[in-house]
Amino acid sequence: MATSRILGPDGQPITMPDLQEPQTSRLLHLQRELQSHPTRGLTPSRLAQILDAAENGDLVAQFELFEDMEEKDGHIAAEMGKRRRACVLDWDVVPPEGADAAEKKIAAQLGELLMEVPDFEDMVFDLTDAIGKGFACLEIEWHRVEGYWVPKTITHRPQSWFTLHRGYRQELRLRSNNTVDGVVGDPLAPFGWITHIHKAKSGYLERAALFRQLVWTYLFKNYSVGDLAEFLEIYGIPLRVGKYPPSASEKEKATLLRALAAIGHNAAGIVPDGMLLEFHDAATGDPKAFELMMSWCERNQSKVILGGTLTSGADGAASTNALGNVHNEVRKDLRDGDIRQTNTTLTRDLVLAVASLNGLAPGGLRRLPQFRLKTQEREDLTAFSKGLPGLVDMGVRPPVAWVHERLGIPQAQGNEPVLMPLQARQSPLPAALAAATAQFTAPGVLPPPVQMQPSLAGNLAPAVDGWIGQVRELVMRAQSLAEIRDGLDALLPGMTLDQYAAAMAEALRVAQAAGRYEVMQEAAGSAGA
């Protein structure tokens, strides 16, 4: 690709690199790097050293610790899975506020191009890795599809591949021995990365990660689990004591010790003559102390991750449906905050990249279509259909598009068949014709001949004769069936051929009734004469 000048997210021109080669393809030292596991033999002093090193710029051990925590602690993995998967929703690219026709067209085109991204939902899930670890960097590999630049792959890269530079603003860079602008590390290539920084708390990025608040509960819980396992290993096993005479040699003592171990696991063993084995009461204790500590740690983890505990598990005592609903609302607030941050990142790093590379962002980020994950929950159809008509009768005028959005019902496009109201199916007439014929179609309300004449003259003639006359004129001048079809669409837009036929039949029945009235009137006049 030829080098060109394109506006970046800050509105300033940038020089584009070669997009067909990912930036990390030449950083073999990162690809071959073997990760350590800091949780093996983790102690309070070792944990404090890891956190201090991260604050001093060495982030590798901290992010490897975060990986181990999510891998080894089932409760953290489950709670993080709930929060992260809540962000994987349907999405759309919407035009900016007050968009004109051109901006709406660009938004629709960008939405189609993003549909080319493979496994888009998996990419959104990878992006939410920043919720726990502070940031997530996804590398984009580009290719051309029918003349358009679109992402070929979007790959999550481990946080341990990156380093932070503290300047006026913190800057993420790839770890390397290169020095650019006096700073160690390679700057991230423009339009080559989706860089999502999640603000779990304010402050420097190395201290803002959500997992920083979980490291101590992870450590305490890990100790309690180990203590409980050791307790269960010896609980219920009798205490075995071996006695040897004062004259016993070291070899005889070792033989006695092996016999004790064999009896403990195999329930059988031998000892030299003159030695004694005694069995005392089994070990006693209460495992509830360990369980209490583990339970406290998990409740604390749930509060940090989901904002509450009642969406994770019920304790059977203090849990109620009302409290559970309150905690679920808190969880929705967290989800909405996560999605808001995700929308901002994907608009800046993905939508702008696709738009700029394909000439669809002449104004940069300012008037760019926005990426939106759809958080709108669908309304209850029964409650909505009962409440909305009353509000409309009171003067509320909601847009039709808003109603469709709230109910999750798509709007029909073009001549797409749609369901019709029962009244419209029974009498698909124009409004003027339906009003004019209402008094003749209702049973038991046919007026006497004296009252029918003014109504027929004033209402029926314009509604029936005018409409039928237009149809007759259209048929007479048409040169093909296609012209008749298009003309009928112009006369009565939105009606199907069956509805046209029903409307014509209704109009003819009304005209026939009018003719019969005239005959009856003439007959009545003749009889009077």
Secondary structure, 3 states (H helix, E strand, C coil): CCCCEEECCCCCEEECCCCCCCHHHHCHHHHCCCCCCCCCCCCHHHHHHHHHHHHCCCCHHHHHHHHHHHHHCHHHHHHHHHHHHCCCCCEEEECCCCCCHHHHHHHHHHHHHHCCCCCHHHHHHHHCCHHHHCEEEEEEEEEEECCEEEEEEEEEECHHHEEEEECCCEEEEEEEEEEECCEEEEECCCCCEEEEECCCCCCCHHHCCHHHHCHHHHHHHHHHHHHHHHHHHHECCEEEEEECCCCCCHHHHHHHHHHHHHHHHHCCCCCCCCCEEEEEEEECCCCHHHHHHHHHHHHHHHHHHHCCCCCCCCCCCCCCHHHHHHHHHHHHHHHHHHHHHHHHHHHHHHHHHHHHHCCCCCCCCCCCCEEEECCCCCCCHHHHHHHHHHHHHCCCCCCHHHHHHHHCCCCCCCCCCCCCCHHHHHCCCCHHHHHHHHHHHCCCCCCCHHHHHHHHHHHHHHHHHHHHHHHHHHHHHCCCHHHHHHHHHHHCCCCCHHHHHHHHHHHHHHHHHHHHHHHHHHHHHHHHC
